Amino acid sequence: MATERIPIGVDAAQAYRLAGLSVLPARRNGDHKSVALRAWKPYQERLPTEAEVRGWFSNRHDALCLVAGAVSGNLEMIDFDLGGEAFEPWRQLVEEAAPGLLDRVVIETTPSGGRHVAYRCAESVCGNLKLAQRKLVVPNGDPVIVAGKEYRPRLVAGEWSVLVTLIESRGEGGIFLCAPSDGYCLTQGKLSELPTITADERELLLSAAWALNDHLPEPEPVPTAARPADVLRPGDDFNQRGDVRAVLTRHGWALVRSGENEYWRRPGRSDGWSASLRDGVFYVFSSNAAPFEPNRAYAPFSVCAILEHGGDFAAAAAALKVEGYGDQSEVDLTSFQCGGRADQPGDAAPGLQLVDPGPIPDSMLRVPGFVSEVMDHCLATAPYPNVPLAFCGALALQAVLAGRKVRDPADNRTNLYLLALAYSSVGKDWPRKVNTTVMHRVGLVTALGEKFASGEGIQDALHSTPAMLFQTDEIDGLLQSINKSQDARHENIMGTLLTMYSAANSIYPMRRKAGKEPPGVIDQPCLVVYGTAI
């Protein structure tokens, strides 16, 4: 017999609103949780009014949720799933590194036996993060139940598996159900009296969760010149027998805990962890560990190239070869003579030489006014300033802000598709962060997108917000998946991107659904894409 859920009183919701929290009515159906409003995105940017809260919770809602991020005073929540099995190991790690820190945060239990840990941060928080995951190998593609949740296996490299999440966060723009919703129970503190922790304390909480991650992504591919398959390259040799620990130590990294999964701390930090070293993979989870990028896996050769040679992989390979890494045998060419055809009269103009012009001068990447001002800010604040990347980011921001407002005599619009190519750890993410901050400050966070799930999703987003900026990292992976996949959704992404670009100065007709009313159109859509790749 089902237990009747008790409606949440207006006073409980108003208390959250008065505490500066964006509180919304919610609905829960098994594992599915959602906001019980048709349109709730505006409340990612502003708090609801007293009248709105009274109206919502007078309708006998039995669940509520909070919007994390800046709108709620930089609220962030760490969610322990799978029955909360990782909570106790995480608690022990945090208590060991920072005794007493957990006594200050708010903790509640969830209907599935998990835990929520909530707090405010003195600095802005990022979006939702997957902090600790585990790969489970299964015999076939049939759905499996793990801790009461159904998962559909995927076939990767001939092996069926599911990827389950033990710990994740709810950050900027994210939502989470909480007490007094049915099944949620506070065990420490009150959500209406959230503590504020420092950025370093927040990093420690997240680092402890990352340290429990069982699933490491593959290291990023290293740019190399083509070589015969039977030639052992210096970088590959270093990955097999090089001492990456010595490289880390020389550059100020400290080993905090040894074992099968080693914990390492970045320079300039006195507590906590910033990265892990396991099975020859150096996984960085700190956002302050420049020149490394957060949430990235690096092979030992990549660590060597980034720390010892400023990201110059060719120079790193040459130095390692001198140290004895890679095949040392060389082919003796002294008995060979190479003679080219003598130049003949008329082959080329006298004195003509083809000279490499070199990189584009930085001065040619300067556009007076807003673009240059954004570039200056980006370069002044970036851990690793990069002029071309700053230019691309600023140009993308200018394009979306001028979207549907500016055109030239030929009716050209400002929609742009930009692709920035750069090695790992040169700061590809910083211009994107600058753009996100600016858009948030001017109240245009709904005009930001990250990934393309389908062509229909792009259409729906632009139908709601006709001028949008999509900033996509590792866009080469997306393009490859589109090229290899037989899924019609992926094919539709490319078609939508091409058609949307040419429709910037006209009208884009929305897709028609069977049995539905005419879907309408998008008037002069402005889609700006800023993608980065290696």
Backbone torsions as a table, in degrees:
resi	resn	phi	psi	omega
1	MET	NA	125.3	-177.4
2	ALA	-71.3	139.5	178.0
3	THR	-85.2	131.9	-179.8
4	GLU	-71.0	130.4	-179.3
5	ARG	-79.7	142.8	-177.4
6	ILE	-89.1	126.7	179.2
7	PRO	-61.9	149.1	178.8
8	ILE	-84.5	131.8	-179.8
9	GLY	-72.3	155.2	179.4
10	VAL	-62.2	-36.5	-176.0
11	ASP	-62.0	-38.8	-179.9
12	ALA	-63.6	-42.6	179.4
13	ALA	-69.1	-39.5	179.5
14	GLN	-64.2	-33.3	179.7
15	ALA	-63.1	-38.7	176.3
16	TYR	-66.5	-41.4	179.6
17	ARG	-62.8	-42.7	179.7
18	LEU	-66.6	-23.8	177.3
19	ALA	-84.4	6.6	177.9
20	GLY	82.4	25.8	179.9
21	LEU	-108.5	137.6	177.1
22	SER	-81.0	99.7	-174.9
23	VAL	-105.0	134.2	-176.3
24	LEU	-134.0	151.7	173.7
25	PRO	-69.6	148.8	-176.7
26	ALA	-136.4	165.0	173.9
27	ARG	-131.6	147.5	-179.5
28	ARG	-135.2	126.7	177.7
29	ASN	-130.2	93.3	-174.0
30	GLY	66.9	-128.2	178.7
31	ASP	-81.5	-11.3	-177.7
32	HIS	-83.6	125.0	-179.7
33	LYS	-127.8	139.8	-179.0
34	SER	-156.6	164.8	175.4
35	VAL	-77.9	135.5	-177.6
36	ALA	-88.0	45.8	176.6
37	LEU	-136.4	149.0	178.1
38	ARG	-68.4	-39.5	-179.5
39	ALA	-135.0	114.4	-178.4
40	TRP	-122.0	-3.7	-177.7
41	LYS	-56.6	-35.7	178.9
42	PRO	-57.5	-26.1	-177.6
43	TYR	-82.2	3.1	166.8
44	GLN	-79.0	-12.2	-176.8
45	GLU	-120.4	-18.5	178.8
46	ARG	-142.7	155.7	176.6
47	LEU	-78.6	148.2	174.7
48	PRO	-68.6	156.0	178.0
49	THR	-81.9	167.7	177.9
50	GLU	-61.0	-40.5	-179.2
51	ALA	-66.4	-38.5	179.0
52	GLU	-63.4	-45.7	-179.7
53	VAL	-63.5	-41.7	179.9
54	ARG	-63.1	-41.7	179.9
55	GLY	-65.4	-42.1	-178.9
56	TRP	-64.9	-50.8	-170.3
57	PHE	-88.5	6.6	168.4
58	SER	-86.6	-4.5	-177.5
59	ASN	-100.0	23.7	172.6
60	ARG	60.9	46.6	172.2
61	HIS	-77.3	138.7	-178.7
62	ASP	-103.8	10.1	178.0
63	ALA	-149.7	149.5	174.0
64	LEU	-135.9	163.2	178.3
65	CYS	-139.7	161.6	177.6
66	LEU	-115.8	143.8	175.6
67	VAL	-93.1	121.3	-179.1
68	ALA	-82.2	167.6	176.9
69	GLY	104.1	-161.3	-172.5
70	ALA	-61.6	-35.6	-177.3
71	VAL	-61.0	-27.0	179.6
72	SER	-109.3	30.9	177.3
73	GLY	72.9	38.9	-178.7
74	ASN	61.9	43.7	175.4
75	LEU	-70.6	137.5	173.8
76	GLU	-140.1	145.7	179.8
77	MET	-131.1	134.5	174.7
78	ILE	-101.7	123.6	-173.3
79	ASP	-107.6	121.8	178.3
80	PHE	-102.8	111.8	-175.8
81	ASP	-101.2	-168.4	-179.0
82	LEU	53.8	47.9	178.7
83	GLY	72.1	13.6	178.6
84	GLY	69.6	27.2	-174.8
85	GLU	-64.4	-25.2	-178.8
86	ALA	-91.4	-2.2	-174.8
87	PHE	-65.7	-47.7	-176.5
88	GLU	-65.6	-46.2	174.8
89	PRO	-58.7	-38.6	178.1
90	TRP	-65.2	-43.4	-179.9
91	ARG	-60.1	-41.2	-179.7
92	GLN	-65.2	-40.5	178.3
93	LEU	-63.3	-43.6	-179.4
94	VAL	-66.5	-43.2	-178.4
95	GLU	-64.3	-35.8	177.9
96	GLU	-65.9	-39.4	-176.4
97	ALA	-84.0	-34.5	-176.2
98	ALA	-143.7	79.2	-178.6
99	PRO	-55.5	131.3	177.4
100	GLY	92.5	-13.7	-177.6
101	LEU	-62.9	-42.8	-177.3
102	LEU	-69.3	-17.6	178.0
103	ASP	-68.8	-15.1	-174.9
104	ARG	-96.8	-19.4	-174.4
105	VAL	-86.3	168.1	177.5
106	VAL	-95.9	133.8	-178.3
107	ILE	-128.8	137.1	174.9
108	GLU	-139.8	156.1	174.4
109	THR	-94.3	157.0	-178.1
110	THR	-114.8	165.6	-178.1
111	PRO	-58.4	-27.8	-177.8
112	SER	-88.8	3.9	-177.4
113	GLY	91.5	5.4	179.1
114	GLY	-82.3	-169.0	179.8
115	ARG	-134.9	148.7	167.9
116	HIS	-116.8	132.7	173.5
117	VAL	-119.9	118.0	-173.3
118	ALA	-121.8	150.8	-179.6
119	TYR	-167.6	169.2	168.9
120	ARG	-109.2	152.1	179.6
121	CYS	-114.7	145.4	-179.9
122	ALA	-67.6	-19.9	177.3
123	GLU	-120.2	168.0	-177.3
124	SER	-63.1	151.1	179.6
125	VAL	-110.8	155.8	-179.5
126	CYS	-84.6	-174.1	178.6
127	GLY	-74.6	-170.8	-178.6
128	ASN	-61.9	143.3	-178.9
129	LEU	-129.1	142.2	167.2
130	LYS	-89.5	113.1	-172.3
131	LEU	-96.7	-42.4	-179.2
132	ALA	-141.2	125.2	-179.4
133	GLN	-131.5	165.5	-179.7
134	ARG	-141.5	135.9	177.4
135	LYS	-95.6	126.4	178.8
136	LEU	-114.8	120.3	178.5
137	VAL	-81.8	131.4	-178.8
138	VAL	-123.8	160.4	-173.9
139	PRO	-71.6	-28.7	-176.3
140	ASN	-154.0	-169.4	-175.8
141	GLY	-88.9	8.7	179.3
142	ASP	-70.4	143.7	178.2
143	PRO	-55.7	143.9	179.5
144	VAL	-124.3	152.7	178.3
145	ILE	-106.8	124.0	177.2
146	VAL	-126.4	117.0	-179.8
147	ALA	52.6	42.0	175.6
148	GLY	83.8	-1.4	-179.4
149	LYS	-112.8	143.7	-179.6
150	GLU	-91.8	134.0	178.2
151	TYR	-126.6	144.9	177.0
152	ARG	-105.3	118.5	-177.3
153	PRO	-63.9	155.4	174.5
154	ARG	-121.5	145.2	179.0
155	LEU	-94.1	111.8	-179.2
156	VAL	-128.1	121.3	179.7
157	ALA	53.8	42.1	176.5
158	GLY	76.0	12.9	-176.5
159	GLU	-129.9	128.1	176.7
160	TRP	-81.9	134.0	-179.7
161	SER	-157.8	161.7	172.3
162	VAL	-124.1	148.7	178.5
163	LEU	-111.6	111.6	-178.1
164	VAL	-104.2	148.2	-178.1
165	THR	-103.1	124.2	177.3
166	LEU	-90.9	-41.4	-177.6
167	ILE	-138.3	133.5	173.3
168	GLU	-145.1	170.1	-179.4
169	SER	-120.7	158.3	169.9
170	ARG	-116.5	111.0	-177.3
171	GLY	-118.3	-143.8	-173.9
172	GLU	-49.6	118.4	177.4
173	GLY	82.0	-6.3	-179.7
174	GLY	-82.7	162.8	178.7
175	ILE	-128.9	155.7	174.1
176	PHE	-153.5	140.6	174.6
177	LEU	-74.1	152.7	-176.4
178	CYS	-157.4	174.3	175.1
179	ALA	-60.4	144.4	8.6
180	PRO	-92.1	27.3	175.1
181	SER	-57.8	150.3	-176.6
182	ASP	-58.8	127.7	178.3
183	GLY	94.1	-10.4	179.1
184	TYR	-103.1	132.2	-174.8
185	CYS	-138.2	122.8	178.2
186	LEU	-71.2	130.5	176.9
187	THR	-112.8	-13.4	178.2
188	GLN	-155.2	123.8	176.3
189	GLY	75.9	-177.6	179.2
190	LYS	-128.4	139.7	177.7
191	LEU	-67.5	-23.4	177.0
192	SER	-79.8	-5.0	178.7
193	GLU	-131.8	53.8	-176.3
194	LEU	-66.9	138.1	175.0
195	PRO	-78.5	159.8	174.1
196	THR	-112.2	121.9	179.7
197	ILE	-107.1	164.7	-179.3
198	THR	-80.8	167.0	178.2
199	ALA	-62.9	-36.9	178.4
200	ASP	-67.0	-39.4	177.9
201	GLU	-66.0	-38.9	176.3
202	ARG	-62.4	-43.6	-179.6
203	GLU	-62.3	-34.8	178.7
204	LEU	-65.9	-43.0	178.2
205	LEU	-61.1	-44.1	-180.0
206	LEU	-69.5	-38.1	-179.1
207	SER	-63.9	-39.3	178.3
208	ALA	-62.2	-35.9	177.2
209	ALA	-70.9	-43.7	178.7
210	TRP	-60.7	-33.5	-178.5
211	ALA	-64.5	-19.0	-180.0
212	LEU	-94.6	6.0	-178.9
213	ASN	-70.4	127.5	179.2
214	ASP	-97.2	-9.5	-175.3
215	HIS	-118.1	110.1	178.8
216	LEU	-101.5	132.5	176.0
217	PRO	-68.5	162.5	177.0
218	GLU	-67.7	140.9	176.2
219	PRO	-57.8	150.5	-179.8
220	GLU	-66.2	143.6	179.4
221	PRO	-64.6	145.9	-178.9
222	VAL	-97.1	131.2	177.5
223	PRO	-66.8	122.1	-179.5
224	THR	-140.8	158.5	174.5
225	ALA	-78.7	155.7	-179.6
226	ALA	-65.5	136.7	178.1
227	ARG	-137.3	155.9	173.4
228	PRO	-58.4	149.1	-175.2
229	ALA	-62.7	-28.1	-175.2
230	ASP	-91.0	8.2	179.7
231	VAL	-97.4	125.3	177.9
232	LEU	-85.5	113.0	-178.4
233	ARG	-78.5	153.5	179.9
234	PRO	-57.6	-39.9	-179.5
235	GLY	-65.3	-43.2	178.0
236	ASP	-63.7	-39.1	179.0
237	ASP	-64.9	-40.6	178.7
238	PHE	-65.8	-35.7	177.0
239	ASN	-61.0	-31.2	-177.1
240	GLN	-84.7	-39.1	-172.7
241	ARG	-135.1	5.1	179.8
242	GLY	-75.5	159.2	-179.7
243	ASP	-101.3	86.5	-178.5
244	VAL	-69.9	-25.1	179.2
245	ARG	-63.6	-39.2	178.4
246	ALA	-64.7	-38.6	177.9
247	VAL	-63.1	-46.4	179.9
248	LEU	-61.4	-44.1	-177.7
249	THR	-64.2	-39.9	179.2
250	ARG	-60.5	-26.5	-176.5
251	HIS	-105.6	24.1	168.9
252	GLY	90.6	0.2	176.8
253	TRP	-76.6	145.6	-177.1
254	ALA	-123.2	134.7	175.1
255	LEU	-77.7	119.3	-178.1
256	VAL	-92.9	-41.1	-178.8
257	ARG	-146.3	128.8	178.5
258	SER	-91.4	177.7	-178.1
259	GLY	129.9	-169.0	179.4
260	GLU	-61.3	-37.3	176.6
261	ASN	-116.8	100.5	-176.5
262	GLU	-81.4	142.6	176.2
263	TYR	-106.6	131.3	-179.1
264	TRP	-123.2	147.3	-178.6
265	ARG	-115.1	135.6	-178.1
266	ARG	-71.1	160.2	175.4
267	PRO	-62.3	145.1	177.3
268	GLY	87.7	-0.3	179.3
269	ARG	-118.0	140.8	-175.5
270	SER	-105.7	-9.3	179.2
271	ASP	-147.1	169.0	177.6
272	GLY	77.3	-168.4	-178.6
273	TRP	-132.4	155.5	-179.8
274	SER	-124.6	-17.7	-176.6
275	ALA	-161.3	165.7	175.3
276	SER	-127.6	154.1	176.6
277	LEU	-127.4	115.1	-176.2
278	ARG	-148.9	129.9	178.0
279	ASP	53.4	38.6	177.8
280	GLY	74.8	15.5	178.6
281	VAL	-119.6	123.3	177.3
282	PHE	-96.3	109.1	-174.8
283	TYR	-107.0	117.0	-177.4
284	VAL	-97.5	124.1	177.3
285	PHE	-115.3	-5.7	177.5
286	SER	-79.9	142.3	176.4
287	SER	-89.1	0.9	-178.7
288	ASN	-121.2	31.4	-176.0
289	ALA	-111.4	40.1	178.8
290	ALA	-55.3	143.6	11.6
291	PRO	-85.0	4.0	178.1
292	PHE	-77.5	150.1	176.9
293	GLU	-95.9	146.8	-177.0
294	PRO	-69.9	152.3	176.6
295	ASN	59.0	40.6	180.0
296	ARG	-129.8	146.3	177.0
297	ALA	-103.3	138.2	-177.7
298	TYR	-129.2	135.7	171.8
299	ALA	-75.6	159.0	-179.7
300	PRO	-53.7	-40.5	179.7
301	PHE	-62.5	-38.3	177.7
302	SER	-64.4	-41.3	177.1
303	VAL	-59.5	-45.3	179.6
304	CYS	-61.9	-46.7	-177.7
305	ALA	-64.4	-40.2	-176.5
306	ILE	-71.8	-44.6	-176.0
307	LEU	-81.9	-39.1	-173.6
308	GLU	-91.1	-24.2	-172.7
309	HIS	-132.8	20.5	174.8
310	GLY	61.3	28.4	179.1
311	GLY	86.5	5.8	178.6
312	ASP	-87.6	97.8	-175.2
313	PHE	-69.7	-31.8	178.6
314	ALA	-65.7	-43.8	178.8
315	ALA	-65.5	-37.9	178.7
316	ALA	-63.8	-43.1	179.5
317	ALA	-64.1	-40.5	179.7
318	ALA	-64.3	-42.5	179.4
319	ALA	-65.3	-40.5	179.5
320	LEU	-66.8	-34.2	178.7
321	LYS	-63.8	-39.3	177.1
322	VAL	-63.0	-33.2	179.8
323	GLU	-79.4	-3.2	175.6
324	GLY	104.0	9.1	178.0
325	TYR	-88.1	146.9	-179.5
326	GLY	83.9	172.3	177.5
327	ASP	-65.1	129.1	-176.8
328	GLN	-98.8	-11.1	-177.8
329	SER	-69.4	139.7	178.4
330	GLU	-122.6	149.4	177.6
331	VAL	-83.6	130.2	179.2
332	ASP	-79.4	112.9	-177.2
333	LEU	-106.0	10.8	-173.9
334	THR	-66.5	-24.7	-178.2
335	SER	-86.8	-1.4	-179.7
336	PHE	-100.6	143.2	174.7
337	GLN	-122.7	134.3	-179.7
338	CYS	-117.3	119.1	177.8
339	GLY	-123.9	124.1	179.5
340	GLY	-87.6	163.1	178.1
341	ARG	-65.7	132.0	179.4
342	ALA	-62.8	142.4	178.2
343	ASP	-60.8	137.7	179.3
344	GLN	-106.3	150.2	177.3
345	PRO	-56.9	136.1	178.0
346	GLY	89.9	-5.6	179.7
347	ASP	-64.1	-37.1	-178.6
348	ALA	-153.5	161.2	178.0
349	ALA	-64.2	142.4	-178.5
350	PRO	-56.6	132.7	175.6
351	GLY	76.5	3.5	-177.6
352	LEU	-74.7	126.7	177.1
353	GLN	-132.2	138.9	176.6
354	LEU	-91.7	114.6	-175.3
355	VAL	-109.0	132.3	176.6
356	ASP	-66.4	118.4	-177.8
357	PRO	-72.5	-13.3	-179.8
358	GLY	79.2	-172.7	-178.8
359	PRO	-64.6	156.3	174.8
360	ILE	-63.3	130.0	178.8
361	PRO	-58.1	142.1	-179.9
362	ASP	-57.3	-30.8	-178.5
363	SER	-63.1	-27.0	-179.5
364	MET	-79.4	-8.7	176.3
365	LEU	-97.4	14.8	-178.4
366	ARG	-105.1	123.6	174.7
367	VAL	-115.0	115.7	-175.9
368	PRO	-56.3	144.2	177.1
369	GLY	101.3	-136.9	-170.8
370	PHE	-60.2	-44.3	-177.3
371	VAL	-60.2	-46.3	179.6
372	SER	-66.5	-35.2	178.8
373	GLU	-65.7	-42.0	176.9
374	VAL	-65.0	-41.1	177.1
375	MET	-59.8	-44.7	-179.9
376	ASP	-59.5	-43.6	179.0
377	HIS	-64.6	-43.8	-179.4
378	CYS	-62.1	-46.9	-178.2
379	LEU	-67.3	-31.9	-178.7
380	ALA	-75.2	-25.6	-175.5
381	THR	-106.4	-14.6	-175.0
382	ALA	-71.7	138.4	175.2
383	PRO	-60.2	-37.0	177.8
384	TYR	-130.4	89.6	-175.6
385	PRO	-60.7	138.8	179.2
386	ASN	-142.9	113.1	-172.8
387	VAL	-62.6	-49.9	-179.7
388	PRO	-59.9	-40.3	179.1
389	LEU	-66.9	-40.1	177.7
390	ALA	-63.4	-37.8	178.3
391	PHE	-63.7	-46.6	-179.7
392	CYS	-61.7	-44.1	179.7
393	GLY	-63.0	-45.0	-179.6
394	ALA	-65.5	-38.8	-179.9
395	LEU	-65.3	-40.0	178.1
396	ALA	-64.2	-41.6	179.4
397	LEU	-64.5	-44.6	177.7
398	GLN	-61.3	-38.5	-177.0
399	ALA	-63.5	-45.1	-177.8
400	VAL	-73.1	-34.9	179.4
401	LEU	-68.3	-29.0	178.4
402	ALA	-91.7	-1.8	-177.4
403	GLY	-59.3	132.7	179.8
404	ARG	64.4	15.1	178.4
405	LYS	-123.1	-28.0	-173.0
406	VAL	-125.4	139.3	172.6
407	ARG	-151.3	159.0	179.1
408	ASP	-99.8	177.8	-178.0
409	PRO	-58.2	-24.6	178.7
410	ALA	-89.1	8.7	179.0
411	ASP	66.7	26.6	172.7
412	ASN	-76.8	144.6	-177.8
413	ARG	-110.3	178.2	-173.5
414	THR	-94.6	8.6	178.8
415	ASN	-67.7	131.6	-176.5
416	LEU	-134.6	148.0	168.7
417	TYR	-117.2	111.9	-175.3
418	LEU	-112.9	139.2	176.0
419	LEU	-127.3	120.3	179.0
420	ALA	-108.9	122.1	-180.0
421	LEU	-105.3	129.5	-179.3
422	ALA	-159.8	154.9	176.3
423	TYR	-67.6	169.4	174.7
424	SER	-64.7	150.3	171.6
425	SER	64.2	32.1	171.9
426	VAL	-109.9	6.4	174.5
427	GLY	94.5	34.2	-179.5
428	LYS	-64.2	-26.5	-174.2
429	ASP	-81.6	-20.5	-171.6
430	TRP	-66.3	-46.4	176.5
431	PRO	-58.6	-34.6	176.9
432	ARG	-64.9	-40.5	178.4
433	LYS	-64.3	-40.5	177.8
434	VAL	-61.0	-46.2	179.9
435	ASN	-62.0	-42.2	179.7
436	THR	-62.1	-42.9	179.8
437	THR	-62.9	-45.1	-179.4
438	VAL	-62.7	-46.9	-179.8
439	MET	-61.6	-38.0	178.6
440	HIS	-67.6	-42.2	-178.0
441	ARG	-64.0	-31.4	-178.2
442	VAL	-96.3	9.3	175.1
443	GLY	77.9	27.1	-179.0
444	LEU	-117.1	31.7	-177.9
445	VAL	-64.0	-27.4	178.5
446	THR	-71.6	-11.8	178.1
447	ALA	-91.3	10.2	179.1
448	LEU	-105.5	137.5	173.8
449	GLY	-131.4	163.7	-177.5
450	GLU	-122.4	-57.8	-175.7
451	LYS	-124.2	155.1	177.8
452	PHE	-98.1	112.3	177.4
453	ALA	-85.7	-35.7	-179.2
454	SER	-165.8	163.2	175.5
455	GLY	-62.7	-37.4	179.0
456	GLU	-62.9	-37.8	179.0
457	GLY	-64.0	-38.0	177.4
458	ILE	-64.2	-43.2	179.0
459	GLN	-61.7	-46.1	-178.9
460	ASP	-61.6	-41.4	-179.4
461	ALA	-63.6	-43.6	-179.2
462	LEU	-74.4	-26.1	175.7
463	HIS	-65.5	-35.4	178.5
464	SER	-80.4	-40.7	-179.2
465	THR	-132.0	97.8	-170.0
466	PRO	-65.1	-18.0	176.2
467	ALA	-119.2	115.3	-175.5
468	MET	-136.2	150.7	175.6
469	LEU	-116.5	116.4	174.5
470	PHE	-101.0	121.0	178.2
471	GLN	-112.1	109.9	-171.1
472	THR	-119.8	119.2	176.0
473	ASP	-83.8	153.3	-179.6
474	GLU	49.7	48.6	-177.2
475	ILE	-67.5	-18.7	177.4
476	ASP	-64.5	-35.1	176.7
477	GLY	-64.2	-38.2	177.3
478	LEU	-63.9	-45.4	-178.1
479	LEU	-65.0	-37.6	178.6
480	GLN	-66.9	-39.9	179.1
481	SER	-66.4	-35.5	176.2
482	ILE	-65.0	-41.0	-176.9
483	ASN	-67.9	-36.4	-174.7
484	LYS	-90.7	-23.8	-172.9
485	SER	-77.7	147.9	174.1
486	GLN	-97.7	2.9	-177.7
487	ASP	-72.4	129.7	-178.7
488	ALA	-63.6	-26.6	179.6
489	ARG	-63.2	-41.3	-179.9
490	HIS	-67.2	-41.5	177.9
491	GLU	-60.8	-36.6	-178.3
492	ASN	-69.4	-26.5	177.6
493	ILE	-60.9	-49.9	-177.9
494	MET	-62.8	-42.6	179.3
495	GLY	-62.7	-40.8	179.4
496	THR	-65.7	-42.8	179.8
497	LEU	-60.9	-43.3	-179.0
498	LEU	-67.1	-45.4	-177.6
499	THR	-69.6	-39.0	-178.8
500	MET	-63.8	-34.5	-179.1
501	TYR	-64.4	-44.2	-177.4
502	SER	-78.0	-11.6	-178.5
503	ALA	-95.2	9.0	-174.8
504	ALA	-61.1	-28.2	-179.2
505	ASN	-108.4	21.2	179.7
506	SER	-143.8	-143.2	-177.2
507	ILE	-123.8	133.8	179.0
508	TYR	-104.1	116.0	179.8
509	PRO	-77.0	130.1	177.9
510	MET	-68.8	157.8	179.1
511	ARG	-65.6	146.8	179.1
512	ARG	-96.8	134.3	178.5
513	LYS	-105.9	139.7	-178.0
514	ALA	-60.5	131.0	175.8
515	GLY	76.1	8.2	-178.0
516	LYS	-110.1	164.1	176.1
517	GLU	-66.3	158.9	176.3
518	PRO	-52.0	130.9	-170.9
519	PRO	-76.1	-14.7	-178.6
520	GLY	93.0	-169.1	-176.2
521	VAL	-136.5	167.0	171.7
522	ILE	-109.9	116.6	-176.5
523	ASP	-83.2	114.7	176.1
524	GLN	51.7	62.7	-178.7
525	PRO	-67.0	140.0	176.5
526	CYS	-119.1	99.7	179.0
527	LEU	-105.8	117.8	177.9
528	VAL	-112.6	126.8	-179.3
529	VAL	-118.3	125.1	174.7
530	TYR	-120.1	101.9	-178.4
531	GLY	-107.7	147.1	176.4
532	THR	-125.4	150.0	-178.8
533	ALA	-159.3	166.3	178.5
534	ILE	-88.6	NA	NA
